[in-house]
Amino acid sequence: MKLTALLAAVTLAASTPVSAETPGELWRDGYSITWESSYEDVEECTPDNGVVLGGEFVFICDSYEYIYHYGAVFIASRTFIHNGRALTVNYLCLEDEDECLSGTLVRKW
């Protein structure tokens, strides 16, 4: 029962557009840095227009964010496993910003 409640909470958190996690909170909650860059241009990040990161990944935000950030960025990720199925939750964190943006990280082909 507890595991089902945990999975429901994680699924809800992953599907709800939020940007309320700080890098410190993510670290404390077990997230780790899965990708980082010393310089990226991030002007907007929306469900319609993702951010191309290093030509290798695209980060698609869960909500409409207009940031205008030029500098270091990193992706913080954590994978939850339930009944053999993995759900990875990702956040895009920007240098000198207090909050990270939730979204989906996909490899650019």
C-alpha positions in Angstrom: 0.0 0.0 0.0 2.8 2.4 0.9 4.6 1.7 -2.3 1.4 2.3 -4.4 1.0 5.7 -2.6 4.6 6.5 -3.2 4.3 5.7 -6.9 1.1 7.8 -7.2 2.9 10.7 -5.5 5.9 10.4 -7.8 3.7 10.1 -10.9 1.7 13.1 -9.9 4.9 15.1 -9.2 6.4 14.1 -12.5 3.2 15.1 -14.4 2.4 18.3 -12.6 4.0 21.5 -14.1 6.2 22.8 -11.3 9.5 24.5 -10.9 9.7 24.6 -7.1 12.7 22.4 -6.5 16.0 24.1 -5.6 19.3 22.3 -6.5 19.9 21.7 -2.7 16.5 20.1 -2.3 17.1 17.9 -5.3 20.4 16.8 -4.0 18.9 16.1 -0.6 16.1 14.0 -2.2 18.6 11.7 -4.0 18.8 13.4 -7.4 22.2 13.3 -9.2 23.7 15.3 -12.0 23.3 13.4 -15.2 24.5 16.0 -17.7 26.1 19.4 -17.3 27.5 22.2 -19.5 29.5 25.3 -18.6 27.6 27.4 -21.2 24.2 27.1 -22.8 21.7 29.6 -24.2 18.3 29.1 -22.6 15.7 31.7 -23.7 12.5 29.7 -23.4 11.5 26.2 -22.4 8.0 25.1 -23.1 6.0 21.9 -23.8 6.0 23.0 -27.4 9.6 24.2 -27.8 12.3 22.3 -25.9 15.9 23.5 -25.2 18.6 21.9 -27.2 21.5 21.1 -24.8 24.9 20.7 -26.3 23.5 19.4 -29.5 23.0 16.1 -27.8 19.8 16.4 -25.7 16.5 18.2 -25.8 14.9 19.2 -22.5 11.1 19.8 -22.8 9.7 21.7 -19.8 6.4 20.7 -18.2 5.3 24.3 -18.2 5.9 27.6 -20.1 9.1 29.2 -18.9 10.8 32.3 -20.4 14.1 32.4 -18.7 16.7 34.2 -20.8 19.7 32.5 -19.2 23.2 32.4 -20.6 25.7 30.3 -18.6 26.1 27.0 -16.9 23.3 24.5 -16.7 22.9 20.9 -15.4 20.3 18.2 -15.5 19.4 16.6 -12.1 17.7 13.2 -12.4 16.4 10.4 -10.3 14.9 7.1 -11.3 12.1 5.4 -9.4 11.3 1.7 -10.0 8.0 0.1 -9.4 7.1 -3.5 -10.5 10.1 -3.6 -12.7 9.2 -0.3 -14.6 11.4 2.7 -14.4 10.2 6.3 -14.2 13.0 9.0 -14.4 12.2 12.4 -13.2 14.4 15.3 -14.6 15.0 18.9 -13.7 16.9 21.6 -15.6 18.9 23.7 -13.2 20.4 27.0 -14.2 23.5 28.6 -12.6 22.6 31.3 -10.1 18.9 30.5 -10.2 17.0 29.4 -7.1 14.6 26.9 -8.7 15.0 24.2 -11.3 12.5 23.4 -14.1 10.8 20.1 -14.3 10.5 18.3 -17.6 11.5 15.5 -19.9 15.0 14.9 -21.2 15.3 13.1 -24.6 18.4 12.2 -26.6 18.6 14.1 -29.9 19.1 11.8 -32.8 
